[in-house]
């Protein structure tokens, strides 16, 4: 008899626990109830890696194309909330600059320059809050450059992003979203329309407007923008937190920056910036031990799948030399695999190496503890650090 035979574990699982520190609960669910009905979620929570992969690969059975999909409620239909031919039609116009070679050739120099500029502004102080003073502005600059969005400053884009992410998170948690998300998207849509009207030849938005309607360009720009900012801000912030919290692993990286790629993958595994992705059952189906009914919400816990001990031995340990860390699912899988994953990886690697090279004895501020938080999007609210300044 399993634990869940006598007491369903999902019934005792709260959204607050999943937002604060979910990993012990996710481990329990994964071991005893890997497809678990969670009343507070109003749906199923999938925590085992093989089952998570099955759901994300099978878009014919588990779709994003449902009126309840949280992001679509804020920004409308996009590549993130459509499947099949419509998904392909929305995604294809944005693919080209995010392929591996194009990412390296098109963005490495810009990322290095922007990273250098941000660090130079911080360097003399000897202390900073790196999430908002570094990771966020860098992510905004890169995604704005990638899209060719004209006339929107970093602070403005960050305010849009905050409002849209907050609205999506509220809807996922079962709350009504406030008006700020809609207002932010209205402003972003106007900026997209102005960019397309200006007709800059280098703008990806202008190129996409030749194949999609203007509202479709705007909705896809919104998901690329807040996805790109969220993914990379979280990647940089979480990876720094992991490295600075594990001096032995940090020492390995400082001795050999070739280990940075492994450190990034391992950080993504331990704490994916997007902890969950939602799908909806198109028909009655069996998933592991559970019978899923048509219309049921099926939430895949990427955080749970990434610590599956069947794939990752000692799953709670941060190991920059872990040989299979790249099997992590932080960028999702299947047709909705993150379109800008290569760009996010390049950006994070350049950012981390520059920070570690230029800020001597970089360390966490001892009086300002940091820990990832969030039901959907997980990262520390702030990351206060210190370093040895030359001043």
ChimeraX attribute file (.defattr): number of C-alpha atoms within 10 A of each C-alpha:
attribute: neighborCount
match mode: 1-to-1
recipient: residues
	/A:1	6
	/A:2	10
	/A:3	13
	/A:4	16
	/A:5	10
	/A:6	8
	/A:7	10
	/A:8	17
	/A:9	19
	/A:10	22
	/A:11	14
	/A:12	12
	/A:13	20
	/A:14	15
	/A:15	16
	/A:16	13
	/A:17	16
	/A:18	18
	/A:19	17
	/A:20	14
	/A:21	15
	/A:22	20
	/A:23	17
	/A:24	13
	/A:25	17
	/A:26	25
	/A:27	21
	/A:28	16
	/A:29	24
	/A:30	23
	/A:31	15
	/A:32	16
	/A:33	25
	/A:34	27
	/A:35	26
	/A:36	24
	/A:37	23
	/A:38	19
	/A:39	14
	/A:40	15
	/A:41	19
	/A:42	15
	/A:43	21
	/A:44	23
	/A:45	26
	/A:46	29
	/A:47	29
	/A:48	29
	/A:49	25
	/A:50	14
	/A:51	17
	/A:52	27
	/A:53	18
	/A:54	16
	/A:55	25
	/A:56	23
	/A:57	18
	/A:58	12
	/A:59	21
	/A:60	14
	/A:61	17
	/A:62	24
	/A:63	24
	/A:64	26
	/A:65	21
	/A:66	18
	/A:67	13
	/A:68	15
	/A:69	24
	/A:70	22
	/A:71	23
	/A:72	21
	/A:73	17
	/A:74	22
	/A:75	24
	/A:76	20
	/A:77	24
	/A:78	26
	/A:79	27
	/A:80	24
	/A:81	25
	/A:82	22
	/A:83	20
	/A:84	13
	/A:85	9
	/A:86	13
	/A:87	19
	/A:88	13
	/A:89	16
	/A:90	25
	/A:91	19
	/A:92	13
	/A:93	18
	/A:94	21
	/A:95	12
	/A:96	12
	/A:97	20
	/A:98	20
	/A:99	14
	/A:100	15
	/A:101	11
	/A:102	14
	/A:103	21
	/A:104	16
	/A:105	11
	/A:106	15
	/A:107	19
	/A:108	15
	/A:109	12
	/A:110	15
	/A:111	22
	/A:112	14
	/A:113	10
	/A:114	18
	/A:115	23
	/A:116	16
	/A:117	13
	/A:118	16
	/A:119	18
	/A:120	12
	/A:121	11
	/A:122	16
	/A:123	19
	/A:124	14
	/A:125	13
	/A:126	16
	/A:127	19
	/A:128	19
	/A:129	18
	/A:130	21
	/A:131	22
	/A:132	16
	/A:133	16
	/A:134	23
	/A:135	26
	/A:136	21
	/A:137	22
	/A:138	26
	/A:139	29
	/A:140	25
	/A:141	18
	/A:142	22
	/A:143	22
	/A:144	23
	/A:145	17
	/A:146	23
	/A:147	22
	/A:148	19
	/A:149	25
	/A:150	17
	/A:151	11
	/A:152	15
	/A:153	13
	/A:154	15
	/A:155	12
	/A:156	14
	/A:157	20
	/A:158	20
	/A:159	13
	/A:160	24
	/A:161	24
	/A:162	16
	/A:163	21
	/A:164	27
	/A:165	18
	/A:166	18
	/A:167	24
	/A:168	23
	/A:169	20
	/A:170	17
	/A:171	18
	/A:172	22
	/A:173	19
	/A:174	13
	/A:175	11
	/A:176	12
	/A:177	21
	/A:178	14
	/A:179	12
	/A:180	16
	/A:181	21
	/A:182	18
	/A:183	15
	/A:184	21
	/A:185	21
	/A:186	15
	/A:187	15
	/A:188	23
	/A:189	21
	/A:190	12
	/A:191	17
	/A:192	27
	/A:193	21
	/A:194	14
	/A:195	21
	/A:196	25
	/A:197	11
	/A:198	12
	/A:199	14
	/A:200	15
	/A:201	11
	/A:202	13
	/A:203	20
	/A:204	23
	/A:205	27
	/A:206	23
	/A:207	18
	/A:208	23
	/A:209	20
	/A:210	12
	/A:211	14
	/A:212	16
	/A:213	11
	/A:214	18
	/A:215	17
	/A:216	20
	/A:217	26
	/A:218	28
	/A:219	25
	/A:220	24
	/A:221	26
	/A:222	25
	/A:223	22
	/A:224	23
	/A:225	25
	/A:226	22
	/A:227	21
	/A:228	24
	/A:229	27
	/A:230	24
	/A:231	27
	/A:232	28
	/A:233	27
	/A:234	27
	/A:235	29
	/A:236	30
	/A:237	26
	/A:238	27
	/A:239	25
	/A:240	28
	/A:241	22
	/A:242	21
	/A:243	25
	/A:244	17
	/A:245	15
	/A:246	13
	/A:247	12
	/A:248	11
	/A:249	18
	/A:250	20
	/A:251	12
	/A:252	17
	/A:253	21
	/A:254	14
	/A:255	9
	/A:256	10
	/A:257	16
	/A:258	12
	/A:259	16
	/A:260	23
	/A:261	19
	/A:262	20
	/A:263	27
	/A:264	25
	/A:265	26
	/A:266	27
	/A:267	27
	/A:268	26
	/A:269	26
	/A:270	27
	/A:271	27
	/A:272	30
	/A:273	30
	/A:274	25
	/A:275	26
	/A:276	23
	/A:277	18
	/A:278	22
	/A:279	25
	/A:280	26
	/A:281	21
	/A:282	20
	/A:283	14
	/A:284	13
	/A:285	14
	/A:286	10
	/A:287	15
	/A:288	15
	/A:289	10
	/A:290	14
	/A:291	11
	/A:292	22
	/A:293	14
	/A:294	14
	/A:295	16
	/A:296	17
	/A:297	25
	/A:298	25
	/A:299	24
	/A:300	26
	/A:301	25
	/A:302	28
	/A:303	29
	/A:304	31
	/A:305	31
	/A:306	28
	/A:307	26
	/A:308	22
	/A:309	16
	/A:310	12
	/A:311	17
	/A:312	19
	/A:313	12
	/A:314	12
	/A:315	16
	/A:316	15
	/A:317	12
	/A:318	18
	/A:319	21
	/A:320	21
	/A:321	17
	/A:322	15
	/A:323	11
	/A:324	13
	/A:325	23
	/A:326	15
	/A:327	13
	/A:328	25
	/A:329	24
	/A:330	28
	/A:331	20
	/A:332	22
	/A:333	16
	/A:334	14
	/A:335	18
	/A:336	20
	/A:337	15
	/A:338	19
	/A:339	22
	/A:340	23
	/A:341	20
	/A:342	17
	/A:343	26
	/A:344	25
	/A:345	19
	/A:346	18
	/A:347	27
	/A:348	28
	/A:349	19
	/A:350	18
	/A:351	22
	/A:352	20
	/A:353	15
	/A:354	15
	/A:355	18
	/A:356	18
	/A:357	12
	/A:358	14
	/A:359	21
	/A:360	15
	/A:361	12
	/A:362	19
	/A:363	20
	/A:364	22
	/A:365	16
	/A:366	10
	/A:367	8
	/A:368	11
	/A:369	12
	/A:370	19
	/A:371	15
	/A:372	21
	/A:373	18
	/A:374	21
	/A:375	20
	/A:376	22
	/A:377	21
	/A:378	24
	/A:379	27
	/A:380	17
	/A:381	15
	/A:382	18
	/A:383	24
	/A:384	20
	/A:385	22
	/A:386	19
	/A:387	20
	/A:388	15
	/A:389	14
	/A:390	10
	/A:391	7
